[in-house]
Amino acid sequence: MEELEANIRSWDSQASKWKDIEPGRCENLQISSPVHGGMSVSVLDAPVHLRTKSHFAVILVPQGRESDWIFCTSNGLWDLLFSAAVSRLVVFRRDPFLPISPHCEAYLQSSEKFGNDQSTKDLLKSSAKLGSSSGDEFVVQLSAASADGACGNGGGAAMNHGEFDYEAECDASIKEFLDPVIASLFPWSRYPLGPSPDPYVTYEDGVKDRIVLEVRHSTFLDSDILIEDVELTCTTSEVLPQLGMRQLRRRMMFQQMPNLIQTEVPILIYKNGCLDSTLGIQDIKLEQQASKYWLSKDNSMVMQKDGRQEPSIHIEVRPDQSTIVHKYLLPIVAGFVLACPCLEACKKANTRGTVLTIGLGGGALPIFLHKQFGFSVLAVDTDEVVVELARRYFGFVENEHLNVKVMDGIEFIYGLAYKACRFNTIDAYILEEWQNNNGDIDQRILISDSFEHDRFHVVVVDVNVSDASMGLLSPPSCFLTKEFLLAVQRVLHEGGMLVINVVPRADHYLHLVFESLRKVFLGIYRIQVDGNHVLFAFLSKVHDIDMSGPFAQQVAFAVGECWFDCIEEVS
């Protein structure tokens, strides 16, 4: 009994560091059990800018998903904490490769020996069996050979409190084993009433099934990029065009931001050349298991049963470029109605409207704007790996009026802006400031000289940060400086519009974006959808938009007239 109490005191001394909240803390621990094996534990405390809704939550990662980016990377864990909106989040991952801790063995043996002693049980309930701690990021590297479903993550995932229905994975035995650990990791000094009887929450990404197509490492991003096909679960609130229609999507995701979907497009499955809406991801998997298959040059999946030449099953999975489904892209397109006077003037002059998008992803937005509206679209992205994947998996094919340039978007804007006002003495002070802060502008001019358009009717900034603990996930702060916004002003045609996709962790950061824009733009409007705020900025306020005009009706047909009612002016 004395040895047991000594062990408990030792565990208590380690557990004392968890009694209070340390904003921004993210630490990794290890625990182990001869019965349940090793487990990795991540403890996160909310940053000061997060408005929390509850004190404490626990996630037990479902068995088989321990290597999901959302559960095993630092940014993924921060996304979980922000989604749960708790002061402290504790995440348990099974890890059979961790060694068994001798302290934990002693605890379990003593617990069995003194199992009938209620005072001993109470002591154990207030103690932790923690192994060595480390501040290093716990990362499991993914490869293209990873099992299907072992590395996919969804954006806009829901955190369901009070549900703990992992069945076999989260059985009563594991919960009982974790009870004293949870008690020791609870911030008692901050919340003396203790945790709720059921502190567990679950992570819902809405994915019914998935196939990983490729995981490619980007040296520029220092992150893996995931391409996957998924089938989404249909909720009762969703109204599908046809009864029984499957929701099939192709996604691009970055490991550095595992809870943000960079690109999502609908996909169509063709069987022997004919569209087959009855097929889903599971059907493709079953065919794979029973067939010899490979990828053809056009990236269609070819299968032949039992090695015979006939009959063969030819399956193609094609991205559907006729529509957009990514939630925040719909309001971006809807907001083009605000630039009606500028864009309709192009049609009257029999010229194309010009759009610059900073950030490509899979290219869903540039493709849609070009095909649906006939715009001349130039996309600028810093990462050639992203561009290559957009071409291979999302059908991004360049032509005379749809192009991509691999370079820094800010550098490109500065080059165009310098060209636009270098002979204007009124803007001399701006040029001098740019040269002082941004180095060799002449080189940027040479780069931008190779493009047909010096000015654009619309500039879209859709870029996110690489650190999920930041208060502003999109855009990076460099896109909000007065110098950059002045440069955009010089690049826009008269009546042109700047569009910025903003993802703030708290209202405070959204208002900082407003303040930055007001330094250059007088008319600021927005559409909010979930956590995204799509902002539209003009040099002057917008007046007299004809919602019955031809361009407005074209926008309404493309994304739905209901979005027009969501547009509000930022006062």
Disulfide bonds with the S-S distance in Angstrom:
none
